[in-house]
Amino acid sequence: MPFLKETAMKHFYTLKYNMLIKIILIMAICAAIFAFSVSFAEEANWEAGYHTEGWTGDEDWWSPPDRRGCYISVYNNRTHKYAVGVYDRLWPDNIVVEDGSGFDYKVGDTLKCYANTSYSGGTYWVYKNGVLFKSERANETPDHFSFNITITTRTTKIACSASAQARNGEELSVTIIAGGDFEKPVVSLASTHVAVNTQTTFTFTDNDKVSSYAVTDSNVEPTKFTNVTASATVNTNYTPKSIGVYYVWAKDKSGNISLPERMYVGEPPKAATRIISGQESVVSPNDVQVKEGEDAVISLSASGTAPLSFQWYKNNEESTTGGLLIDDATSSQLTLSAVARDLDNSYYYCQISNEYGTAYSRAAKLTVYYAPVLATITGNNLKSGDSYTLKVQITTDGNTDNYTYQWYKAASSAGNGSKIVGEVETEYTVVPKSNVTEWYYCEVYTKLESGRTIFVTKSNYAKIVADV
């Protein structure tokens, strides 16, 4: 029995000793955790907004458990630097990281951002440059999520708000200012479509002055640039000499090269021309002459980089300004159907356009020819020895006064007569020599200056009865 009692006591003291050792170890661990937490909080306070040590981006970054609100940390995927740490409003809440701070931000960099909150069931609200970028509800305490933001402008502001209840706001923010040496210059073209041999302007935007530019026929970044003058660091004039597609680049003093801007160079529109008296003159379209009631077709010959567009105008004088737009007249050929005499001496011109400019044709004259109107010729009854003079009269002229005449004698009022040789005036005197009934008429020929006959106007039949 004494032996059993002694054994039991030894076992009891062994267990007590082991328990004490475990308690001491637990207390030591707790003390270490507490010391680490205090150190972490103090370091965060000391380095709020600026943490320059290397960071892999794999760690979870949490705010201290005794803080309430938002926490943002930003990691640059290109430089592999943990750049900024911001806690809630108890700590600095308007962190600005400027050029020269050692973080080497460039426009185009992608930032991996971490945010967390100690609110249970709260919501994150993330803003980029004042615009809501993302919102997400927290599911545990503390909770966090990550998101990527790309620097698209020189100044990028990332703001965060967290609350147990959804609300908009910006409790804290990180503003990143990318350095001027890291931002590409920008080229703006006065026009993306430029007429060949016509001066255009390139405009450069950069906080670092542009020193040179290049124009290439491919979108491969060039190695040769043309220097600009000191006064041309913002605007440079350029005159393309060949038709094609080109790319415009700019390079600043730091060697940064812009993205290319595409420039199309083409031939502006032009109506057909020829040299007249030593000068180039527009000769299209030609003047048109038609008879009343016929269709008038006015055709234009033009050149220029396709596609060309057309718009015809009507004018009352030989001018290519102030005309009346003709609806649905948008091809290179204008057709006027069944023209009336009131269109005589009217003019038509065309506006020709493409992406490289606008031009005008000459004003083509439309002449509408119409026949004269004749008075009625009266007949008569004649006796032996009588004579009678037939007369053809024009009561309404046509639009030319170049007329010739020819008299005919017929056996009936419907048949074709025989030409009376030599009777080519406006009057013809009949002297019957036998008892006869005959019919007479006159044809009036309307002629152009060239001598071409365009109208033959036939008079009525005049009946002559002779009783000799």
C-alpha positions as CSV (number, residue, x, y, z in Angstrom):
1,M,0.0,0.0,0.0
2,P,2.8,2.6,0.8
3,F,4.2,1.7,-2.6
4,L,1.0,2.5,-4.4
5,K,0.5,5.7,-2.5
6,E,4.0,6.8,-3.4
7,T,3.5,6.0,-7.0
8,A,0.2,7.9,-7.2
9,M,1.8,11.0,-5.7
10,K,4.7,11.0,-8.2
11,H,2.1,10.7,-11.1
12,F,0.1,13.6,-9.6
13,Y,3.1,15.9,-9.4
14,T,4.2,14.9,-12.9
15,L,0.8,15.9,-14.3
16,K,0.8,19.2,-12.4
17,Y,4.3,20.0,-13.6
18,N,3.3,19.3,-17.3
19,M,0.1,21.5,-16.9
20,L,2.2,24.3,-15.5
21,I,4.6,24.1,-18.4
22,K,1.7,24.2,-20.9
23,I,0.2,27.3,-19.1
24,I,3.5,29.1,-19.2
25,L,3.9,28.3,-22.9
26,I,0.4,29.6,-23.7
27,M,1.0,32.8,-21.8
28,A,4.3,33.3,-23.6
29,I,2.6,32.8,-27.0
30,C,-0.2,35.3,-26.1
31,A,2.4,37.8,-24.9
32,A,4.2,37.5,-28.3
33,I,1.0,37.9,-30.3
34,F,0.1,41.0,-28.3
35,A,3.6,42.5,-28.7
36,F,3.4,41.8,-32.5
37,S,0.0,43.4,-32.7
38,V,1.2,46.5,-31.0
39,S,4.2,46.6,-33.1
40,F,2.2,46.1,-36.3
41,A,-0.2,48.9,-35.3
42,E,2.6,51.3,-34.4
43,E,4.3,50.5,-37.7
44,A,1.1,51.1,-39.6
45,N,0.7,54.4,-37.8
46,W,4.3,55.3,-38.6
47,E,4.2,54.2,-42.3
48,A,0.6,55.1,-43.2
49,G,0.6,55.8,-46.9
50,Y,4.3,55.0,-47.6
51,H,5.6,51.4,-47.5
52,T,8.6,50.9,-49.8
53,E,9.7,47.4,-49.0
54,G,9.3,44.7,-51.6
55,W,6.0,42.9,-51.5
56,T,5.0,39.8,-53.4
57,G,1.3,40.6,-53.2
58,D,0.5,37.2,-51.8
59,E,0.0,38.3,-48.2
60,D,-3.4,39.1,-46.7
61,W,-3.3,42.6,-45.4
62,W,-5.6,43.3,-42.5
63,S,-6.3,46.3,-40.4
64,P,-5.7,45.9,-36.6
65,P,-8.6,44.2,-34.9
66,D,-9.2,47.2,-32.7
67,R,-9.8,49.5,-35.7
68,R,-13.2,50.0,-37.3
69,G,-13.7,51.1,-40.9
70,C,-11.8,50.7,-44.2
71,Y,-8.3,49.7,-45.0
72,I,-6.7,49.9,-48.5
73,S,-3.4,48.5,-49.6
74,V,-2.1,48.9,-53.2
75,Y,0.3,46.7,-55.0
76,N,1.9,47.5,-58.4
77,N,2.0,44.5,-60.6
78,R,4.8,45.9,-62.7
79,T,7.2,47.1,-60.0
80,H,6.2,44.4,-57.4
81,K,6.0,47.1,-54.7
82,Y,3.4,47.4,-52.0
83,A,2.9,51.1,-52.4
84,V,0.3,52.4,-50.0
85,G,-1.4,51.4,-46.8
86,V,-4.4,53.4,-45.5
87,Y,-6.5,52.8,-42.4
88,D,-9.8,54.2,-41.3
89,R,-10.3,57.9,-40.4
90,L,-8.3,57.4,-37.2
91,W,-5.2,57.4,-39.4
92,P,-4.3,59.7,-42.3
93,D,-7.1,59.3,-44.9
94,N,-6.0,61.5,-47.8
95,I,-2.8,59.8,-49.0
96,V,-1.2,61.3,-52.1
97,V,1.7,59.5,-53.8
98,E,3.4,61.8,-56.2
99,D,6.0,61.5,-58.9
100,G,9.5,61.1,-57.4
101,S,8.3,59.2,-54.3
102,G,10.1,56.1,-55.6
103,F,7.0,54.1,-56.7
104,D,7.6,54.7,-60.4
105,Y,4.0,54.8,-61.5
106,K,3.2,54.9,-65.2
107,V,0.0,55.4,-67.1
108,G,-1.2,51.9,-68.0
109,D,0.1,50.3,-64.8
110,T,-2.4,47.8,-63.2
111,L,-2.7,48.1,-59.4
112,K,-3.9,45.2,-57.3
113,C,-5.8,46.7,-54.4
114,Y,-6.9,45.1,-51.2
115,A,-9.7,46.5,-49.0
116,N,-11.1,45.2,-45.7
117,T,-13.5,46.2,-43.0
118,S,-14.2,45.2,-39.4
119,Y,-17.9,45.8,-39.8
120,S,-20.0,42.6,-39.7
121,G,-22.1,42.3,-42.7
122,G,-20.9,45.7,-43.9
123,T,-20.5,46.8,-47.6
124,Y,-17.5,48.2,-49.4
125,W,-17.8,51.1,-51.8
126,V,-14.8,51.6,-54.0
127,Y,-14.5,54.7,-56.3
128,K,-12.1,55.5,-59.1
129,N,-11.8,59.2,-59.9
130,G,-15.1,59.9,-58.2
131,V,-17.1,57.2,-60.1
132,L,-18.4,54.1,-58.3
133,F,-16.0,51.3,-59.4
134,K,-17.1,48.3,-57.3
135,S,-19.2,47.4,-54.3
136,E,-19.3,44.2,-52.4
137,R,-20.9,43.0,-49.2
138,A,-18.7,41.7,-46.3
139,N,-19.7,38.2,-45.1
140,E,-17.5,37.9,-42.0
141,T,-15.6,40.0,-39.5
142,P,-13.1,41.1,-40.5
143,D,-13.6,40.6,-44.2
144,H,-11.6,41.8,-47.3
145,F,-11.6,41.5,-51.1
146,S,-9.3,42.4,-53.9
147,F,-9.7,44.2,-57.2
148,N,-7.6,45.6,-60.0
149,I,-7.5,49.2,-61.2
150,T,-5.6,50.5,-64.2
151,I,-4.0,53.9,-64.2
152,T,-5.6,55.6,-67.2
153,T,-4.8,59.2,-66.5
154,R,-2.0,61.1,-64.9
155,T,-4.0,61.4,-61.6
156,T,-5.9,58.4,-60.3
157,K,-7.8,58.6,-57.1
158,I,-8.9,55.4,-55.4
159,A,-11.4,55.9,-52.6
160,C,-13.1,53.5,-50.2
161,S,-16.0,53.5,-47.8
162,A,-17.3,50.8,-45.5
163,S,-20.3,50.6,-43.3
164,A,-22.6,48.2,-41.6
165,Q,-25.3,49.8,-43.7
166,A,-25.0,50.5,-47.4
167,R,-24.1,54.1,-48.1
168,N,-22.2,56.2,-50.5
169,G,-19.2,58.2,-49.4
170,E,-15.5,58.4,-49.3
171,E,-14.1,57.7,-45.9
172,L,-10.5,57.5,-47.1
173,S,-8.6,57.7,-50.4
174,V,-5.4,57.1,-52.2
175,T,-4.4,59.5,-54.9
176,I,-1.7,58.3,-57.3
177,I,0.0,60.8,-59.5
178,A,2.0,59.2,-62.4
179,G,5.2,60.9,-63.3
180,G,5.5,63.0,-66.4
181,D,8.5,61.0,-67.6
182,F,6.3,57.9,-67.6
183,E,3.3,59.2,-69.6
184,K,3.2,58.9,-73.3
185,P,2.6,62.0,-75.4
186,V,-0.6,62.2,-77.3
187,V,-1.0,63.2,-81.0
188,S,-4.2,64.8,-82.2
189,L,-4.9,65.3,-85.9
190,A,-6.7,68.4,-87.2
191,S,-8.3,65.9,-89.6
192,T,-8.0,62.1,-90.0
193,H,-8.6,62.5,-93.8
194,V,-6.2,64.9,-95.5
195,A,-6.1,65.9,-99.2
196,V,-2.8,65.2,-100.8
197,N,-0.5,68.2,-101.1
198,T,-2.7,70.1,-98.6
199,Q,-1.3,71.4,-95.3
200,T,-2.6,69.9,-92.1
201,T,-1.8,70.3,-88.4
202,F,-0.6,67.9,-85.7
203,T,-1.3,68.8,-82.1
204,F,0.8,67.3,-79.3
205,T,-0.3,66.9,-75.7
206,D,2.2,66.2,-73.0
207,N,3.5,67.7,-69.8
208,D,7.0,67.1,-71.2
209,K,7.6,69.0,-74.4
210,V,7.5,67.0,-77.6
211,S,10.8,67.1,-79.4
212,S,10.2,65.3,-82.6
213,Y,7.6,63.5,-84.7
214,A,7.4,60.8,-87.4
215,V,5.0,59.9,-90.2
216,T,5.2,56.2,-91.3
217,D,3.3,53.9,-93.7
218,S,3.0,51.2,-91.0
219,N,2.0,51.0,-87.4
220,V,5.4,49.7,-86.3
221,E,7.1,52.1,-83.9
222,P,9.6,54.1,-85.9
223,T,13.3,54.7,-85.0
224,K,13.7,57.9,-87.1
225,F,12.0,61.1,-86.1
226,T,12.0,64.7,-87.4
227,N,12.9,67.3,-84.9
228,V,10.4,70.1,-84.3
229,T,11.3,73.7,-83.7
230,A,11.0,75.2,-80.2
231,S,7.8,77.0,-81.3
232,A,6.3,73.7,-82.6
233,T,6.2,71.6,-79.5
234,V,2.4,72.0,-79.4
235,N,1.4,72.3,-83.1
236,T,3.3,71.3,-86.2
237,N,2.2,71.8,-89.8
238,Y,2.6,69.0,-92.3
239,T,1.9,68.5,-96.0
240,P,1.5,64.9,-97.3
241,K,2.9,64.3,-100.7
242,S,1.5,60.9,-101.6
243,I,-1.9,59.1,-101.3
244,G,-2.1,56.3,-98.8
245,V,-2.6,55.4,-95.1
246,Y,-0.1,56.8,-92.7
247,Y,0.7,56.8,-89.0
248,V,1.7,59.9,-87.0
249,W,3.9,59.5,-83.9
250,A,5.4,62.0,-81.4
251,K,8.4,61.7,-79.1
252,D,9.1,63.8,-76.0
253,K,12.3,64.9,-74.5
254,S,12.4,61.9,-72.2
255,G,12.2,59.5,-75.2
256,N,8.6,58.4,-74.6
257,I,6.8,57.7,-77.9
258,S,3.1,58.2,-78.4
259,L,0.6,55.7,-79.7
260,P,0.1,56.2,-83.4
261,E,-2.7,58.2,-84.9
262,R,-3.9,57.0,-88.3
263,M,-4.1,59.5,-91.1
264,Y,-5.7,58.9,-94.5
265,V,-4.4,60.8,-97.5
266,G,-6.5,60.9,-100.6
267,E,-7.3,62.8,-103.8
268,P,-9.9,65.5,-103.4
269,P,-12.8,65.6,-105.8
270,K,-12.6,67.5,-109.1
271,A,-14.8,67.8,-112.2
272,A,-13.1,67.2,-115.6
273,T,-10.9,70.0,-116.8
274,R,-8.8,70.9,-119.8
275,I,-6.3,73.5,-120.7
276,I,-8.0,76.5,-122.4
277,S,-5.8,79.5,-123.3
278,G,-3.1,78.2,-121.1
279,Q,-5.3,77.8,-118.1
280,E,-6.9,74.7,-116.6
281,S,-10.7,75.2,-116.8
282,V,-13.5,73.0,-115.7
283,V,-15.4,71.7,-118.7
284,S,-17.9,69.2,-117.3
285,P,-20.7,68.9,-117.7
286,N,-21.4,70.1,-121.3
287,D,-24.3,72.3,-122.2
288,V,-27.4,70.4,-123.3
289,Q,-30.0,71.2,-126.0
290,V,-33.3,69.3,-126.3
291,K,-36.7,69.7,-127.8
292,E,-39.7,70.5,-125.6
293,G,-41.1,67.3,-124.2
294,E,-37.9,65.3,-124.5
295,D,-35.7,64.2,-121.6
296,A,-32.6,66.2,-120.8
297,V,-29.6,64.2,-119.6
298,I,-26.7,66.1,-118.0
299,S,-23.6,63.9,-117.3
300,L,-20.7,64.8,-115.1
301,S,-17.2,63.5,-115.4
302,A,-15.3,63.7,-112.1
303,S,-12.3,62.2,-110.3
304,G,-11.1,61.8,-106.7
305,T,-10.7,59.1,-104.1
306,A,-13.8,57.0,-103.8
307,P,-16.4,57.1,-102.6
308,L,-17.6,60.3,-104.3
309,S,-21.0,61.9,-103.5
310,F,-23.0,64.2,-105.7
311,Q,-25.7,66.8,-105.3
312,W,-27.2,68.8,-108.2
313,Y,-28.5,72.3,-108.1
314,K,-30.6,74.5,-110.5
315,N,-29.8,78.1,-111.1
316,N,-31.2,80.9,-113.2
317,E,-27.8,82.3,-114.1
318,E,-24.4,80.9,-115.0
319,S,-23.1,80.6,-111.4
320,T,-22.2,77.7,-109.0
321,T,-23.5,79.6,-106.0
322,G,-27.0,80.3,-104.8
323,G,-28.7,77.5,-106.7
324,L,-31.8,75.6,-105.7
325,L,-31.1,72.0,-104.4
326,I,-32.7,69.4,-106.6
327,D,-34.2,66.6,-104.4
328,D,-33.0,63.0,-105.1
329,A,-30.4,64.3,-107.6
330,T,-27.4,62.5,-106.1
331,S,-25.7,60.7,-108.9
332,S,-23.1,61.8,-111.5
333,Q,-25.9,62.0,-114.1
334,L,-28.9,64.3,-113.9
335,T,-32.0,63.4,-115.9
336,L,-34.8,65.9,-116.4
337,S,-37.9,64.2,-117.8
338,A,-40.2,65.7,-120.5
339,V,-38.8,69.2,-120.1
340,A,-41.1,72.1,-120.6
341,R,-40.2,75.4,-122.4
342,D,-40.0,77.3,-119.1
343,L,-36.7,75.5,-118.3
344,D,-35.1,77.1,-121.4
345,N,-31.9,79.0,-120.5
346,S,-31.7,77.4,-117.0
347,Y,-28.3,76.3,-115.5
348,Y,-27.3,73.1,-113.6
349,Y,-24.2,72.4,-111.6
350,C,-23.1,69.7,-109.2
351,Q,-21.4,69.7,-105.8
352,I,-18.9,66.8,-105.6
353,S,-17.7,65.6,-102.2
354,N,-15.5,62.9,-100.6
355,E,-13.7,62.6,-97.3
356,Y,-10.9,64.9,-98.6
357,G,-12.9,67.9,-99.8
358,T,-15.6,69.4,-101.9
359,A,-15.6,70.8,-105.4
360,Y,-18.1,72.2,-107.9
361,S,-18.6,71.5,-111.6
362,R,-19.2,74.2,-114.1
363,A,-22.8,75.4,-114.6
364,A,-24.2,73.7,-117.7
365,K,-26.8,75.6,-119.8
366,L,-30.0,73.9,-120.8
367,T,-31.6,75.1,-124.0
368,V,-35.2,73.8,-124.6
369,Y,-36.2,74.3,-128.3
370,Y,-39.9,74.7,-129.1
371,A,-41.7,75.2,-132.4
372,P,-43.4,78.4,-133.6
373,V,-47.2,78.7,-133.8
374,L,-48.6,79.6,-137.2
375,A,-51.7,81.6,-138.1
376,T,-54.4,80.0,-140.3
377,I,-54.0,80.4,-144.0
378,T,-57.3,81.1,-145.8
379,G,-58.2,80.0,-149.3
380,N,-60.4,81.7,-151.9
381,N,-62.5,81.2,-155.1
382,L,-61.0,82.7,-158.2
383,K,-62.2,83.6,-161.7
384,S,-60.3,84.0,-165.0
385,G,-57.6,86.5,-164.6
386,D,-57.7,86.6,-160.9
387,S,-54.7,85.9,-158.6
388,Y,-54.5,85.3,-154.9
389,T,-51.6,85.6,-152.5
390,L,-51.3,83.0,-149.7
391,K,-49.4,84.2,-146.5
392,V,-47.9,82.2,-143.7
393,Q,-47.6,84.1,-140.4
394,I,-45.9,83.2,-137.1
395,T,-48.1,84.3,-134.2
396,T,-45.8,82.9,-131.5
397,D,-42.1,82.5,-132.1
398,G,-40.1,79.6,-131.0
399,N,-36.9,80.2,-129.1
400,T,-34.9,80.9,-132.3
401,D,-35.8,83.2,-135.2
402,N,-33.9,81.3,-137.8
403,Y,-36.7,80.1,-140.1
404,T,-36.9,79.0,-143.7
405,Y,-40.0,78.2,-145.8
406,Q,-41.3,75.9,-148.5
407,W,-44.7,76.0,-150.3
408,Y,-46.5,72.8,-151.5
409,K,-49.5,72.1,-153.8
410,A,-51.7,69.0,-153.1
411,A,-54.7,67.4,-154.8
412,S,-56.6,66.9,-151.5
413,S,-56.7,68.3,-148.0
414,A,-55.0,65.2,-146.6
415,G,-52.4,64.2,-149.1
416,N,-48.8,65.0,-149.4
417,G,-48.2,67.8,-151.8
418,S,-45.6,68.5,-154.4
419,K,-42.9,71.0,-153.7
420,I,-43.3,74.2,-155.6
421,V,-39.8,75.0,-156.8
422,G,-38.4,78.3,-155.8
423,E,-41.3,79.3,-153.5
424,V,-39.4,79.7,-150.3
425,E,-40.7,82.9,-148.9
426,T,-43.6,83.7,-146.5
427,E,-45.9,84.5,-149.4
428,Y,-47.0,82.6,-152.5
429,T,-49.3,84.0,-155.3
430,V,-51.6,81.6,-157.0
431,V,-52.7,82.4,-160.7
432,P,-55.1,79.6,-161.9
433,K,-55.1,78.8,-165.7
434,S,-58.0,76.2,-165.7
435,N,-61.0,75.1,-163.8
436,V,-59.4,73.3,-160.9
437,T,-59.7,72.8,-157.2
438,E,-56.3,72.6,-155.4
439,W,-54.9,72.8,-151.9
440,Y,-51.8,74.7,-150.8
441,Y,-49.8,74.6,-147.5
442,C,-46.4,75.8,-146.2
443,E,-43.7,74.2,-144.1
444,V,-41.7,76.4,-141.7
445,Y,-38.3,75.0,-140.8
446,T,-36.7,76.1,-137.5
447,K,-32.9,75.9,-137.8
448,L,-30.0,76.2,-135.4
449,E,-27.0,78.5,-136.1
450,S,-25.2,75.4,-137.3
451,G,-27.9,75.0,-140.0
452,R,-29.4,71.9,-138.5
453,T,-33.2,71.8,-138.7
454,I,-34.8,70.9,-135.4
455,F,-38.5,71.6,-136.2
456,V,-40.7,71.3,-139.3
457,T,-44.0,73.1,-138.7
458,K,-46.7,72.5,-141.2
459,S,-49.5,75.1,-141.9
460,N,-53.1,74.2,-142.6
461,Y,-54.3,73.4,-146.1
462,A,-55.7,76.5,-148.0
463,K,-58.4,75.6,-150.7
464,I,-58.3,77.4,-154.0
465,V,-61.2,76.9,-156.4
466,A,-60.7,78.3,-159.9
467,D,-63.5,79.0,-162.3
468,V,-61.8,80.1,-165.5
